[in-house]
C-alpha cells in the first residue's frame, strides 16, 4: 500500500514549487501556513511574479531568465530567514524553481 504522506508535509521549512513559466504548482504545509494571509493553498495556479512587489518582481523575472540558483537572507516579523531558490529540471530541461 502506498503511503500518501510526503516527506515535505512535516518539514519545518516552507517549500514553494513553480513551473518554468512561474506558475505556482505546489506548496507544502509550512508554505501554506506562511502564506495564509496571501491566500495559502489558493496560491496554487497563480503566478509567482504577481506575488512580488517591485523591485523583487523584476529580480524574480531575471532569476527565471538566468535559471541559476539564488540564496539570500531576510528579516521578517523579528525572524531571520535564509531563502534558497533552486532551479529544477525534467528530463534535463529547466522546469521551474523550488524555493
N, C-alpha and C positions, 0 to 999 in steps of 0.2 A: 504494500500500500504506500502510495506517495505521500510524503509529508507536505502539507500546504504551508507550513511555517517556513519563512525565508530568513536567512541569517541577518538580513538588514532590519527585520521587524523590531528587534530589541537593541540594535546598535545605538549607542548614546551619541550619535552624530547625525546631523541632517544630511540626507542624500537626495539630490535632485538630478534627474537624468533627462537630457534633451536629445532630439534628433538633429540631423545635420542642418536643418532649417531653423533651429532654435525653438521648436515646439516642445513643451514640457511633456514627456511621455511617462514619467514615473517619479514618485515621491515616497520615501519611506515614512514610517510613523512619526519619527522625530521631525522630519521636514514638514509634514502636515501640521504638526503641533506648532513648530516655529513660525510657519506662515499662515496660521489660523486667521489672523486679522486681515490678511490679504486674500482669503478665500480657501486656504487649506487644500484639501483634495480637489476642490473645484478648479484649481490652477492647472490640473492636467488637461492638456489640449490647448492651452493658451501659449502665447509667445513669451519666451524668457526676456526678449528685448523690451516688451511692454511693462515688465516688472521693475525696470531700472530707470530712474530719472537721469537726465544729463548731468555730468558728463559720463556717468557709468554706462549709459545705454550705448554711446559711441564706442567706448572701450570694449564692451561686450561684443558688438558687431565686429570690431577689429580682431578680437580673440577668435571668432569663428572663421574669419578670413585667414588668419595665421595658422590655425589648427595646432597650436602649441600649448603645452601646459602653462598654467599661471598660478602663482601662490602669493598670498598676501595676508596680513593680519588687519583686524578691525577691532574697535572698541564699541560695544553696543550694550545699552542697559547695564552699565557697570561691569561688563564681562569682556575680556579679550578673547577673540576668536581667530583661529587660523583657517583660512579658506584655501582649498585646493580645487582647481578647475583642470580636469584632465580629459583630453580627447579620448574617445573610444572608437573602435573600428569594427566593421562587419566585413568579413572576407577581404581584409586588407584596405578597405575604403573607409574614409572618415565617415562616422555615423552620428556624431554629436559630442556632447560633453557630459561628464559626471562631475558634480560639484559636491 
